[in-house]
Amino acid sequence: MIRFKNVNKKYKLDKSILTAVKDVNLEINDGEIFGIIGYSGAGKSTLVRMLDGLEAPTSGSIEINGKDIAKLSSKELRSQRKKVGMIFQHFNLLWSRTIQQNIELPLEIAGVDKEQRHQKAEKLIELVGLKGRENDYPSELSGGQKQRVGIARALANDPEILISDEATSALDPQTTDEILDLLLEINKKLNLTILLITHEMHAIRKTASKVAVMQDGQVVESGNVYDIFQNPQQEITTRFVNEDDNPNAKDLSMTVDEIIKNYPNGMVIKLTFKGTQSQQPVVSQMIREFDSLELNIVEGSIHQTQGGSIGSLVLQLLGTPEDQNKAVEYLKSVNVEAEVINRG
Ligand SMILES: Nc1ncnc2c1ncn2[C@@H]1O[C@H](COP(=O)(O)OP(=O)(O)OP(=O)(O)O)[C@@H](O)[C@H]1O
């Protein structure tokens, strides 16, 4: 477990003192993906530097598995730092080294022999999906592939914690999603604790189970990602949630009148998902259950969080009126909110 206890970090400037981190208290459980979100200057990197032992808090403490990092001897700190892997926005790869050599670098520094280094790098290359590219140079890779090398290198020393510091900020949306999927896979496979530092709520929604929102050095809101998406308390959190095109923040693109005009037949219903684990089986089960039932998707916007699906789906149900009614009852019985917009 990682524990930030009343952590403050102040910097002495020429004529004043700048508080970069103020009274931060956080607990991050083993194996959890924990997001820290904030705009530039919020104090995220300062937190990370303190967690990696590069800087000490001005007051308060940061503990990893019960040990205060600031109190470790330099030898203990070196061995502790091996347990923390880092990936960065600009990858920080060595351009004169091949992919394999980049991944082997931390093992070389740790004094691991050549054969073991090779074996380990091969496994990691496979894990991050870069088999066949071992002898390429970073300049020959796309941004997403470079980040895969960064991830493999960060895992070389079998860390317990992976810090992702804006690791997807330089990538396009599709590549971002591929890297986030890889982080999720690694988290599950290796039971790795991942600290996801970002200014993108999308990255948090897709991967993290908990999140802390930082502003001016303080954690202004924290909790389960799903709850925070449903009900943000602070203005800044609402802004982040809306930036992610949150389906809760938007009404349907068609008005009810337009829906009725465009879909005059059958029954039109709006389903609202609030943390449903999977909406597809619910809908396909419903069609299978009632023989005469057919459906058209009118519109919808559903996003996935680690706590389940959120959003809404408007469906036109065709079939006997009896089956339409039974379908609505069925949806209610599986805890899906179903509002009848129109009966044709
Ligand atoms: N070594 C330092 N000396 C003085 N001030 C610093 C130092 N490091 C950070 N700061 C200040 O602390 C505040 C928090 O900076 P920090 O880099 O932690 O924010 P951030 O959320 O990581 O932003 P970014 O994403 O832009 O890096 C900023 O006002 C910054 O100018």
The ligand as a Gaussian input file, in Angstrom:
#p B3LYP/6-31G(d) Opt

LIG

0 1
 N       11.779000      22.624000      -8.198000
 C       10.826000      23.535000      -8.137000
 N       11.078000      24.798000      -7.683000
 C       10.113000      25.714000      -7.590000
 N        8.827000      25.518000      -7.926000
 C        8.496000      24.294000      -8.383000
 C        9.459000      23.249000      -8.522000
 N        8.832000      22.150000      -9.017000
 C        7.538000      22.489000      -9.181000
 N        7.333000      23.764000      -8.809000
 C        6.034000      24.482000      -8.816000
 O        5.101000      23.672000      -8.126000
 C        3.820000      23.745000      -8.732000
 C        3.364000      22.343000      -9.099000
 O        4.160000      21.865000     -10.160000
 P        4.062000      20.386000     -10.747000
 O        5.101000      20.239000     -11.820000
 O        4.080000      19.406000      -9.640000
 O        2.604000      20.407000     -11.408000
 P        1.949000      19.375000     -12.413000
 O        0.557000      19.187000     -11.987000
 O        2.790000      18.157000     -12.517000
 O        1.983000      20.152000     -13.785000
 P        2.598000      19.664000     -15.187000
 O        1.667000      18.619000     -15.688000
 O        2.619000      20.909000     -16.009000
 O        3.964000      19.144000     -14.873000
 C        3.966000      24.657000      -9.922000
 O        3.535000      25.941000      -9.553000
 C        5.459000      24.640000     -10.205000
 O        5.878000      25.858000     -10.788000

